[in-house]
Amino acid sequence: MAKIEEYAHIIGQPLIDDLRLLGQKLKNRIIQNINSTPVGGGVAEILNRMVPMLGELGLDAKWDVIKGGEQFFNVTKKFHNALHGRQEELTQRDFDIFMETSRENIKDVNIYGDIVFIHDPQPIALIEKKANNKWIWRCHIDVSNPNEKVWGFLMDFITKYDSAVFSAPAFSRKLPIRQFLIAPSIDPLSDKNKELPPETINAVLEKYGIKKDKPIITQISRFDRLKDPVGVISAYLQVKKYINCQLILGGGTAIDDPEGQQVFDEVREMAKADKDIHILLLPQNDIEVNALQRASDVIVQKSIREGFGLTVAEALWKAKPVVASSVGGIPLQIKHKYSGLLCHSIEGASFSIKQLLSSPEYAKKLGENGREHIKNNFLITRHLRDYMLLFLSLYHPQDVVQLC
């Protein structure tokens, strides 16, 4: 794990000094993060990096995970999809299952933080244990057009929090509590994002039987219908009519996402007739993800719905040209035709991929612009600063703190 001072060559020493000053003002405050899974997905990935760094800055940062069985996570997956605006069949039994597991967690989870930081809907009901401490609900989902039945159910809990945090202005909702806008981030020194020697990249390609004899198009994401891996294959097949290329669809599953294996099997079945499509169920190995992204000529993120889409930031940090759907937080990361290309359909994605493969200098310039944009806006050091300002604001409610 990198130390704070190791980021100075990226962001400058003055910003490191600012982080240490904020840490002094929050010294020994217990920040208790709670989410639904220790691995898989962007929330767990961010917490894995963020918690040790907060500790290094003087805060007493902790991370706990709630318990839940298959039925509970099936329901919370439905909630997740419904909050993104997808049609879901929700019954009273679904809400009963959510509350049954929530009551068990309310009974079993030890709440000890000066600030209790709840991530996403799965642990939201823990607010019933609120005492003389501060509570934040962090929503990593695009709830700009949610299923109103699910949103109304969650509102009964949200209104009991001291503050809510959303990833983008478009995600926020009218609430009776204070809201903060804090975008997620990537860690440029993590295994997933650090520089890699060519021999490491080549070894990963060799492991998965991928040759560099033709351009590589890649999407790295959980196997989730909202990430539209089927649409990525369709776009690739359109591109291949004109340019001989290959496709990597790589990702994993998460404990709280029971659909993952089913989607993986469906995608593998669809791809089996084309030897140039590589469907990879990746282990929790960030070096491999990093290597596959760095080996790629174009990186795609063709989500149907998206919270923020950190895979876009990861690709741009590596100065890779990116084609991504104009959904969720992706347009905050990509300015169309400046730091990447945005698309709205399979046809649009295939056209953009063809354009980048046919114009390598243009693709290179987009990647360079994208890296600079991520450096200035979406690195973990900025994220740390925003969170610490948020924590301070809870003890100074008369001060207006705007975080963007």
ABEGO torsion letter per residue (X at the ends): XBBAAAAAAAAEAAAAAAAAAAAAAABGBBBBBBBABABEEAAAAAAAAAAAAAAAAGBBBBBBBBBBBAAAAAAAAAAAAAAAGBBBBBBAAAAAAAAAAAAAAAAABBBABABBBBBEAAAAAAAAABBABBBBBBBABBAABBBAAAAAAAAAAAAABABBBBABAAABBBBABBBBBBBBBBBAABAAABBBBAAAAAAAAAAAGBBAABBBBBBBBBBBAAAGAAAAAAAAAAAAAABBBBBBBBEBBBAABAAAAAAAAAAAAAAAABAABBBBBBBBBAAAAAAAAAABABBBBBBABBBAGAAAAAAAAAGBBBBBBBBEAAAAABBBGAAEBBBABAAAAAAAAAAAAABAAAAAAAAAAAAAAAAAAABAAAAAAAAAAAAAAAABAABBBBBX
